[in-house]
Amino acid sequence: MDKLTAQKLAAIVDDNVAGAVEIAEQSAKLLLQVAQANAMLPREDLREALLAVGWTLIRAHPTMAPLVNLINGMLWKLDDAHQQRNACQAAMEAIGEFQRRLHVHEAAIAETTLRLIPEHSLIVTIGRSITVRAALRHALRAGRHLRVICAEGRPACEGRSMAAELAEAGLAVTLVIDALALSFVAEARLVLVGADHLTSRGLVNKVGTYGLALAAGAAGVPIYALCGSEKFLPPGYTPPAQAQWPAEQVWANAPTNLKITNLYFDTTPLNALAGIVTEQGVQPTVGIEAWLAATHLHPALRR
């Protein structure tokens, strides 16, 4: 791997602010470069080069299903390329198709979400999701008058970026600490959250999402996850364990005899959600398992 490619890989690995779709988009561009740089290798060697980069990305962002689906689709396409001269082309086509789907899904989800947002709504969200951001911007362009409460998403506080981006777009935004966001749920018309991945076991998203779901359930306020099918984790895939982030993010110079747990993601049971907004409309949580079962995991991702 050349120095520039290694630097780009390291930048994606170290990024703990970007959302799952953004990480997937950056990773797709990187994999295209790796495929082009190794175009003359035999098919199996090309596959191993791409897979090595893929596993590095997955291990750095173990909750982000779009990475798994990007690499899964690329591997199946490579298997179908029976002639060497078609291998690189097949990989690049798979990556390009994945990139196009991301943009199509975002637009479709934004349009569906618009139908869920009443006029003069207060909406609560947490962290930073570009899918939620796109939906709220779309609602604003459609003439909806909205107020948004953004929970900052400690400890990385990427919700600050979300709040700034929404305010720049012209929305009325209030940034609050995560615990305070729960108090606003009872006043809200809707809670919208993003997703890093979804399985039959639940929705994995920024830590604090489960708390919002419980608060929404207690207040009778609908909570929807905006989640394209690229975030559905293929059955049979076991994510690496979620990394413990530095304790210093929570408490610098903490007492040495004190244990600090710093995780970025939690799991919300699907039955705690009003529904899941996908590119095919609002899906009831009971209908998700059949959709999940339609995705086949490549054997190289089972290890």
C-alpha positions in Angstrom: 0.0 0.0 0.0 1.4 3.4 -1.0 1.8 6.2 1.6 -1.1 8.3 0.5 -3.5 5.3 0.5 -2.2 4.4 4.0 -2.8 8.0 5.2 -6.4 7.9 3.9 -7.0 4.6 5.5 -5.7 5.9 8.8 -7.9 9.0 8.6 -11.0 6.9 8.2 -9.9 4.5 11.0 -9.4 7.5 13.4 -12.7 9.2 12.5 -15.1 9.0 15.5 -17.4 11.9 14.5 -18.7 10.9 11.0 -21.8 8.8 10.7 -22.1 5.4 9.3 -23.1 6.6 5.8 -20.2 9.1 5.7 -17.7 6.4 6.8 -19.1 4.1 4.1 -18.8 6.8 1.4 -15.2 7.5 2.4 -14.4 3.8 2.5 -16.0 3.2 -1.0 -13.7 5.9 -2.5 -10.7 4.3 -0.8 -11.6 0.8 -2.0 -11.9 2.1 -5.5 -8.4 3.5 -5.3 -7.1 0.2 -3.9 -8.8 -1.8 -6.7 -7.3 0.5 -9.4 -3.9 0.3 -7.8 -4.0 -3.5 -7.8 -5.9 -4.0 -11.1 -3.1 -6.2 -12.6 -3.0 -8.7 -9.7 -4.5 -12.1 -10.1 -8.2 -12.2 -8.9 -7.4 -13.9 -5.6 -4.6 -11.5 -4.8 -6.8 -8.5 -5.6 -9.5 -9.9 -3.4 -7.1 -10.3 -0.5 -5.8 -6.8 -0.9 -9.3 -5.4 -0.9 -10.4 -7.7 2.0 -7.4 -6.6 4.1 -8.4 -3.0 3.8 -12.0 -3.9 4.4 -11.3 -5.7 7.6 -9.2 -2.8 8.9 -12.2 -0.5 8.3 -14.7 -2.9 9.9 -12.5 -3.4 13.0 -12.2 0.3 13.4 -15.9 0.9 13.1 -17.5 -2.4 14.3 -21.0 -1.1 14.6 -21.3 0.3 11.1 -23.2 -2.1 8.9 -22.8 -0.2 5.6 -19.1 -1.1 5.7 -20.0 -4.8 6.0 -22.6 -4.5 3.2 -20.2 -2.6 0.9 -17.5 -5.3 1.3 -20.0 -8.1 1.2 -21.4 -7.0 -2.2 -17.9 -6.4 -3.6 -16.8 -9.9 -2.7 -19.8 -11.6 -4.3 -19.2 -9.6 -7.5 -15.5 -10.6 -7.5 -16.6 -14.3 -7.2 -18.8 -13.8 -10.3 -15.8 -12.4 -12.3 -14.6 -15.6 -13.9 -12.0 -13.9 -16.1 -9.0 -12.1 -14.6 -9.5 -9.0 -16.8 -13.0 -8.6 -15.4 -12.1 -8.8 -11.7 -11.1 -5.2 -11.1 -14.0 -4.0 -13.2 -16.4 -6.2 -11.2 -15.1 -4.8 -7.9 -15.4 -1.2 -9.1 -18.9 -1.8 -10.4 -20.0 -3.2 -7.0 -18.5 -0.2 -5.2 -20.1 2.2 -7.6 -23.5 0.6 -7.3 -23.2 0.8 -3.5 -22.4 4.5 -3.7 -25.4 5.2 -5.9 -27.8 3.3 -3.6 -26.6 5.4 -0.6 -27.8 8.6 -2.3 -31.0 7.1 -3.7 -31.9 5.7 -0.2 -31.2 9.0 1.5 -33.6 10.9 -0.8 -36.3 8.2 -0.5 -36.1 8.2 3.3 -36.3 12.0 3.5 -39.5 11.9 1.4 -41.1 9.3 3.6 -40.1 11.1 6.8 -41.7 14.3 5.5 -45.1 12.6 5.7 -44.4 11.8 9.4 -43.6 15.4 10.4 -46.6 17.6 11.4 -46.5 21.3 10.8 -45.0 23.3 13.7 -43.3 20.2 15.2 -40.7 19.9 17.9 -38.4 17.1 17.0 -35.8 15.5 19.2 -32.7 13.7 17.9 -29.3 12.6 19.2 -25.7 12.6 17.9 -25.1 13.1 14.3 -26.9 11.3 11.5 -26.7 12.5 7.9 -29.8 10.6 7.1 -31.7 12.5 9.8 -30.0 15.7 8.7 -31.2 15.1 5.1 -34.7 14.4 6.2 -34.9 17.6 8.3 -33.4 19.7 5.6 -35.9 18.3 3.2 -38.8 19.1 5.5 -37.5 22.7 5.8 -37.4 23.0 2.0 -40.9 21.6 1.8 -42.1 24.5 4.0 -42.4 22.8 7.4 -41.9 25.1 10.4 -39.8 23.0 12.8 -37.9 23.2 16.0 -35.2 20.7 16.7 -33.6 19.6 20.0 -30.2 18.0 19.4 -28.7 15.9 22.2 -24.9 16.4 21.9 -24.0 12.7 22.0 -21.4 12.6 24.7 -18.5 11.8 25.0 -17.5 12.5 21.3 -20.2 15.3 21.2 -20.8 14.9 17.4 -24.3 16.3 18.1 -22.7 19.7 18.2 -21.8 19.4 14.5 -25.3 18.2 13.8 -26.8 21.2 15.6 -24.5 23.6 13.7 -25.3 22.0 10.3 -29.1 22.2 10.9 -28.9 25.8 12.2 -26.8 26.8 9.1 -29.6 25.3 7.0 -32.1 27.6 8.6 -33.7 25.3 11.2 -34.4 26.5 14.8 -32.1 24.3 16.8 -31.3 23.9 20.5 -28.3 21.9 21.6 -28.7 20.2 25.0 -26.7 17.7 27.0 -28.0 14.1 26.6 -29.7 13.9 30.0 -31.7 17.1 29.4 -32.9 15.8 26.0 -35.1 13.3 27.8 -37.0 16.1 29.5 -38.0 17.5 26.1 -39.4 14.3 24.7 -42.8 14.8 26.3 -43.1 18.2 24.5 -42.1 16.8 21.2 -44.2 15.5 18.3 -41.6 13.1 17.1 -38.2 11.6 17.9 -36.0 10.8 14.9 -32.7 8.8 15.3 -30.2 7.4 12.9 -28.7 3.9 12.8 -25.3 2.3 12.7 -26.7 -1.1 12.2 -29.9 -3.0 12.6 -30.5 -6.7 13.3 -33.4 -8.8 14.6 -31.9 -8.2 18.1 -32.2 -4.4 17.9 -31.1 -1.0 16.6 -27.5 -0.1 17.3 -27.0 3.7 17.4 -25.3 6.5 19.4 -25.4 5.7 23.1 -28.4 7.5 24.6 -30.8 6.3 21.8 -32.3 3.6 24.1 -33.0 6.2 26.8 -34.8 8.4 24.2 -36.8 5.4 23.1 -37.9 4.7 26.7 -38.8 8.3 27.3 -40.7 8.4 24.0 -42.6 5.2 25.0 -43.5 6.7 28.4 -44.7 9.9 26.8 -46.6 8.3 23.9 -44.4 10.1 21.4 -43.5 8.1 18.3 -39.8 7.4 17.7 -38.6 6.3 14.3 -35.2 5.1 13.2 -34.1 6.4 9.8 -32.3 3.3 8.4 -31.7 2.4 4.8 -31.2 -1.3 4.0 -27.5 -0.8 3.7 -27.5 -0.6 7.5 -29.2 -4.1 7.9 -26.5 -6.4 9.2 -26.4 -9.7 7.2 -27.5 -12.7 9.2 -24.5 -14.8 10.2 -22.1 -11.8 10.6 -20.8 -11.3 14.1 -19.6 -7.8 14.7 -16.3 -7.4 16.6 -16.6 -6.3 20.1 -17.3 -2.6 20.6 -14.2 -0.8 21.5 -13.7 0.9 24.8 -12.9 4.5 24.2 -10.4 6.5 26.4 -11.5 7.0 30.0 -10.0 10.5 29.8 -12.9 11.6 27.5 -15.2 11.0 30.5 -13.0 12.2 33.3 -9.4 13.3 32.9 -7.2 12.6 35.9 -9.8 10.3 37.5 -8.8 8.4 40.7 -6.8 5.3 39.9 -9.1 3.0 41.8 -12.1 4.0 39.7 -13.3 2.1 36.7 -14.7 4.1 33.8 -16.7 2.5 30.9 -16.8 4.7 27.8 -18.8 3.3 24.9 -20.3 5.1 22.0 -23.2 2.9 21.0 -26.2 1.2 22.6 -28.9 -1.2 21.4 -32.6 -0.3 21.3 -35.0 -3.2 21.1 -37.0 -3.0 17.8 -40.3 -3.2 19.7 -39.4 0.1 21.4 -39.6 1.9 18.0 -42.8 3.1 16.2 -41.2 2.0 13.0 -38.2 2.0 10.8 -38.1 4.4 7.8 -36.3 2.7 4.9 -36.0 3.4 1.2 -39.2 1.3 0.8 -41.3 3.3 3.3 -42.0 2.8 6.9 -41.5 -0.8 7.9 -43.1 -2.2 11.1 -40.5 -3.8 13.2 -42.1 -7.2 12.9 -41.5 -7.2 9.1 -37.7 -6.5 9.3 -36.6 -10.1 9.9 -37.8 -11.3 6.4 -35.9 -8.5 4.8 -32.8 -9.3 6.8 -33.0 -13.0 5.8 -32.8 -12.0 2.1 -29.1 -10.9 2.5 -26.5 -13.5 2.1 -23.1 -13.1 3.9 -20.0 -13.9 1.9 -17.9 -16.7 3.6 -14.9 -14.5 3.8 -16.8 -12.3 6.3 -17.8 -15.1 8.6 -14.4 -15.4 10.3 
